[in-house]
Amino acid sequence: MPLDYIVLALGFMITAGFYSWIFRGHANFFDNLGTAFVFAFIALLLIAAFEFSIGNEDLANLLSEYAYFAILIGVVLKAVSMALEKRSN
């Protein structure tokens, strides 16, 4: 069952990545990837909140841990993107 939610979050990440790639003018790769991980964080946290509300605390905790790692990776990639942008200017 947690695998279904992880696949859902990965699908959300891919969708967010394509959105930012198409509509933001092919911006920096790290920026797009960071945005995808931030969207995955949001999706995972919303799913975790839902699971917690229906009483499935173990799954909610697991999804919250995955959400934490997703936001951590997203913020690091955003920082790399900003550093590369500053370096090129």
Backbone torsions as a table, in degrees:
resi	resn	phi	psi	omega
1	MET	NA	-42.3	177.8
2	PRO	-62.6	-29.0	179.8
3	LEU	-62.8	-35.1	177.6
4	ASP	-61.5	-42.0	179.9
5	TYR	-70.5	-34.6	177.7
6	ILE	-67.2	-40.9	176.8
7	VAL	-63.9	-39.2	176.7
8	LEU	-61.7	-44.5	179.3
9	ALA	-65.6	-39.2	177.3
10	LEU	-64.4	-39.1	175.4
11	GLY	-62.4	-38.5	177.2
12	PHE	-64.9	-40.0	178.3
13	MET	-63.0	-44.6	-179.4
14	ILE	-63.7	-42.3	178.4
15	THR	-62.1	-44.0	179.6
16	ALA	-65.5	-38.4	178.2
17	GLY	-63.5	-44.0	177.9
18	PHE	-65.9	-38.8	178.8
19	TYR	-59.4	-50.2	-177.5
20	SER	-70.3	-29.3	178.4
21	TRP	-70.6	-40.2	-176.8
22	ILE	-78.9	-47.4	-169.7
23	PHE	-92.9	-9.0	-179.3
24	ARG	-109.4	16.0	172.8
25	GLY	74.4	39.0	176.3
26	HIS	55.3	55.2	-179.4
27	ALA	-67.8	-177.0	-178.7
28	ASN	-53.2	137.5	-178.6
29	PHE	-58.3	-43.6	-177.9
30	PHE	-66.8	-34.9	178.5
31	ASP	-65.4	-44.4	179.2
32	ASN	-64.2	-44.0	-179.8
33	LEU	-65.9	-38.8	177.1
34	GLY	-62.2	-40.7	177.7
35	THR	-62.5	-39.9	179.3
36	ALA	-62.8	-40.9	178.9
37	PHE	-68.8	-34.0	176.8
38	VAL	-66.3	-40.9	176.1
39	PHE	-64.8	-37.9	177.2
40	ALA	-63.9	-38.5	175.9
41	PHE	-57.7	-46.7	-179.0
42	ILE	-62.5	-45.7	-179.2
43	ALA	-63.0	-46.6	-179.2
44	LEU	-63.3	-39.6	-179.3
45	LEU	-69.0	-37.6	176.4
46	LEU	-65.3	-41.7	178.5
47	ILE	-66.2	-39.3	178.2
48	ALA	-63.0	-40.6	178.5
49	ALA	-63.8	-40.8	177.6
50	PHE	-63.0	-47.3	179.8
51	GLU	-61.6	-38.1	177.9
52	PHE	-65.7	-38.5	-177.8
53	SER	-68.2	-26.1	178.0
54	ILE	-94.6	5.5	172.1
55	GLY	96.9	6.8	179.8
56	ASN	-95.2	75.4	-172.6
57	GLU	-68.7	-36.6	-178.6
58	ASP	-63.7	-45.7	178.3
59	LEU	-66.6	-37.9	178.3
60	ALA	-62.0	-41.6	177.7
61	ASN	-64.7	-41.9	178.9
62	LEU	-62.7	-45.1	179.2
63	LEU	-66.3	-33.9	176.7
64	SER	-65.4	-37.6	176.5
65	GLU	-64.5	-43.4	176.9
66	TYR	-63.1	-38.0	178.5
67	ALA	-63.5	-40.2	178.3
68	TYR	-59.9	-45.9	-179.5
69	PHE	-67.2	-33.9	178.0
70	ALA	-64.7	-43.5	179.9
71	ILE	-70.3	-34.4	177.0
72	LEU	-62.0	-48.6	178.9
73	ILE	-63.9	-41.8	179.6
74	GLY	-61.2	-42.8	-179.7
75	VAL	-68.2	-40.4	178.4
76	VAL	-62.8	-43.8	179.3
77	LEU	-65.8	-36.8	175.4
78	LYS	-64.1	-39.7	178.4
79	ALA	-65.2	-41.4	176.6
80	VAL	-61.9	-42.2	179.0
81	SER	-61.2	-44.0	179.3
82	MET	-65.1	-40.3	179.5
83	ALA	-65.0	-41.6	178.3
84	LEU	-66.8	-36.9	178.7
85	GLU	-66.8	-42.1	177.8
86	LYS	-64.0	-38.6	-178.1
87	ARG	-66.9	-36.0	-178.2
88	SER	-77.1	-19.3	-179.6
89	ASN	-90.9	NA	NA
